Amino acid sequence: LYGAAVGKDGEQLDANIQGEVQQQLDVLCNTIMLRAFCGSSSSIHSVASEEEDEPRCCSDVMMDSAFAVGDYIAVFDPIDGSKNIDSSLPVGSIFGIYKKQPGSTVDTSTFLQDGSSLVASGYCLFSATTVLVLTMGSGVDGFTLDPDSGRFLHTLKDIRIPRKGNIYSLNEANYRDFEEPVQRYLTAIKSGSSSTGMKA
């Protein structure tokens, strides 16, 4: 499952919609998530994946018209951070669920709703432990996979970002590409002169 994905002809697959070369694990996880969202219930009508150029109706994914009846759509990135795979670093899956307008046809605009319209969203981090973080609009909770039972245990309740802290996280390699006010803020955080008064 390591390395770039190749097609039946042995040629490397095209880059995904983000311009990234698809890894074998990207393709496998995309297939698993498409089938899980579309095949696990009759709730999801259509899906959009970061690994595919266009949204798809669940009837297309499952090759059965019975799967085009749900009231919700799912958006997801099956494996975020797939560049980390070769280095054995953590990766994760990110997803969001929207409600489609009753009686409306699903097209690209259906997937372009803003974040405040999300019915549920979350991510699953795959590392030394597997942690699922989920919100359904009223708080954020975390669940840790118990490998012995195969169940997620509710281990993190009402997760909140602290008002102050001494850690920040971003891809520092993009610093020069950030707008000047963002660069000033990050410099202030590093020097301890930001509004938090703490040095990161």
N, C-alpha and C positions, 0 to 999 in steps of 0.2 A: 504493500500500500504506500510505499515511499516513492517519491519522484513524480515527474509530470505525467498527466494522464494521456494515454494514446488511444486512438480509435481502432476499429477493426483492421484498418489498412496499415497499422503500425506508425502512422503519422501522429505527431503531437496535436492534441485538441486545441481549438481556438481559445484565446484568452476569454475570461468571463466579462461581464458587463462593466466591471471595475478596471479592466485592462490587465488583470493578473493571470498568469499562466495557471490553469487548473491543475491541481494535484490529484493523484488517484483517489486519495481519501476524500477530497472535495466532491468528486463525482459519486462515490459510494454513499457518502452521508446525504447528499442531495436526494438520491433515489430513496433512501430510507425515510427521510423526512417527508418527501412528497407522499409516499405511501402511508406514512403514519397519520399525517394531517387528513388526507383524503379517505383513507380506508378504515379509520378507527371508529368513526361515527357518521351520522348523516348531517352533522352540523356545519361542516366546511364545504362551501360551494366551489371556491377557486383559491389558487395559491400563486404566490410570486416568490421566486428564489433569486438570491444574488448570483447564483450560478447559471441562470437562464436569461435570455434576452427579453422574453415576453411572459406575462402571467399565463397560467393555464387553468382551465376548468377541471375539476376533479373527475368528471366523466372521461376526459382525455387521459388523465394520469392513470386511472383505474381501468380504462377501456370498457366502460359500462355506463350507460346513460342514467342508471339509478343513482349515481354519485353526484348529480348536478342539482341537488335539492336543498342544500344547506342555506342558512341565513347569514353565514359568516365567511370572511376571507382571511387567509393567513399569509403573512409575509415573513421571510426568514433568511438568515445566512447560516447554512448548515454547519460550516466549520469556519469560524472567524479566527484568523491567526494561523492559517494552514502553513504559512512560511516557517512557523515554529516547529513543525513536525520533525524535520530532519535533525533538529537540535534537541529533541525530546523535551521541549518547553510546553507549557499549558496552552490549550486551545479551548474554544467554546462554541456553543450554538446560541444564536440570538433570534428571538421570534416576537411577533406581534399579531394580535387578532383584532379585526375590525368587523363591525356589523354592516352588511350591505343594505342598501335601501330596499324596503319591501316592494316586490313587483318590478324592480328595475333590472335592466340587463347589466351584466358585469363586463366592464371594459377597463382600459388602462386608468381612466380617471377614478374608478372605484378604489384603486390602490393608492391614490394620491391624497388620501385624507390626512389631516394633521394629527399630531401625537395626542391631542386632547380627546380625540375620537376613539382611541384605543379602548377595547373592552378588556383586554388582558395583554400583558407582555412580560418578557423575562429573558433570562439567559441561563445556560447550563455550562459550568466550567468543569473541564476534564483535566485533572491534575493528580496530585497524590491522593486527593479525595475528589469525589464528584459532587458538586454543589449546584442545586437548582434554585435560582432566585426568581420570584414571581410576584407580580402585582395584578390585581383585578380591579384597580381603581381606588381602593381604600386601604392603603398601606402596602408595605413590601415585606415579604417573609422569605426565609431561606430554608431549604430542605437538603439534607445530606444523605447520599446514598449509603445504605447499609449493605455491603457486599454479601453478607451471609444470608440475609433474607430477601435481597433484591428489591427492598422497599426504600422509599425516601422518607426520612424521619424529619419532623419539624424541629429544626435546631436553632434557627435564628428568627426571632419574633420582632416585628415592627422595626425593621432596619431603617436607620436614618443617617444621613451624612452629618458629621459633627459640625457645629457652627465654626469651630476653630480646629486647626490641626497643624502638624509639622511635616506632613507628607503631601506631595502633589504628584500626579502621574500624567505624562503625555509623551509623545514621541519628540524628544528634544532635537532630533535631526531635522525637523521641520521648522525650527525656530525662525530661520531667516525668511521663511515663506509667510509667517504670521503678520497680521496688520501691526503697525507701530504701537497702538495702544495696548495690544496683547503682549507684545515684547516688553513694554515698560512694566506692565503688571507682573510678568514672570520674573523680570530682573528684580523688582521690588520684593517679591516672595523670597528669592534666593538671598537677598541681602538683609532681610528682616525688617524692611521699611514699608511693608504693605499694611493694610488696615488691620490685619490680624496681629501684627507686631511680633510674629514668630518667624524664625528663620527656617527655611526648609532645607 
